[in-house]
């Protein structure tokens, strides 16, 4: 069905890099569980590592990220209140990544500690991650988040190695529809999360990036009726590599889409509707209607980053091989354009 080719399925544990720190050719492909170990080494200033969590609650969307760019770590937390459309965000830059610990495995513990922000994503062998965030001054009030995110035992995930060339490559793991419970406290309010209805998404990245890059990402993890559905679409950065990060996870089963997905949007007005369509077929035919735009810019001369992230709703259809047609009428999620020079 319109696939430009089929991608290699990895079924055995493999290391991302060879002894020289270059891409291990055996790691090129995708896996349904995090079999790839990110043994990055050398290549000073080119290594990029991040763990981004996005948690969809009833009242708020909560997100926490630890990223390490080699010369600095950037940690940020944001909270978006659906009703009031209030977005609160705080970013802390740690020169040389002081106080930051990052591990090679997708579900391993990562942490960042500073006076302004403490983030700990603690991985447990029992199949869950504890996400703890503490910020003494988050828009004038302390913020404390304590969330338990479950990785259900037989649930599949998207784990893909994107090969630009031997020296430039990225391993991304996108884990969707992970049940989340716990609470976020801020400004006298407690926002609670219920594992039956609320889901977290992990975006884990480890790689050697070119100096400049632009990418699109669209994602959602929600209930559609009785089913748990996760959407993951990427564009631009994977084009021409023979690999995509396009997949849908339904009730814990991964359906890989090997065709490129084209994101259509107006760069003059990101809040206009977006389209997400497969390049050669009509397998993915989605419209995304934004209701809020988050803009995050970093400009430190050598390093530049600009993100336009939209919160909104997906609608449309997706044809999945082995499943059939998935109809989406009103699914909360996000799309983004991110340009980086790093």
Secondary structure, DSSP 8 states (H G I E B T S, - for coil): ---SS---B--S-EESB-TTSSB-GGG-EEESS--EE----S-TTTEEEEEEEEEE-SSEEEEEEEEE-SSEEEEEEEEEETTTTEEEEEEEEEETTTTEE--SSTTS-EEEE-SS-EEEEEEETTTEEEEEEEEEEETTEEEEEEEEEE--TT---EEEEEEEETTEEEEEEEEEEEEEEEEEEETTEEEEE-TTT-EEEEEEEEEE--SEEEEEEEEEEEEETTEEEEEEEEESTTTTSS---EEEEETTEEEEE-S-EEEE--TT-TTS-EEEEESSSSSEEEEEEEEEEEEEEEEETTEEEEEEEEEEEEEEEEEETTTEEEEEEEEEEEEEEEEEE-
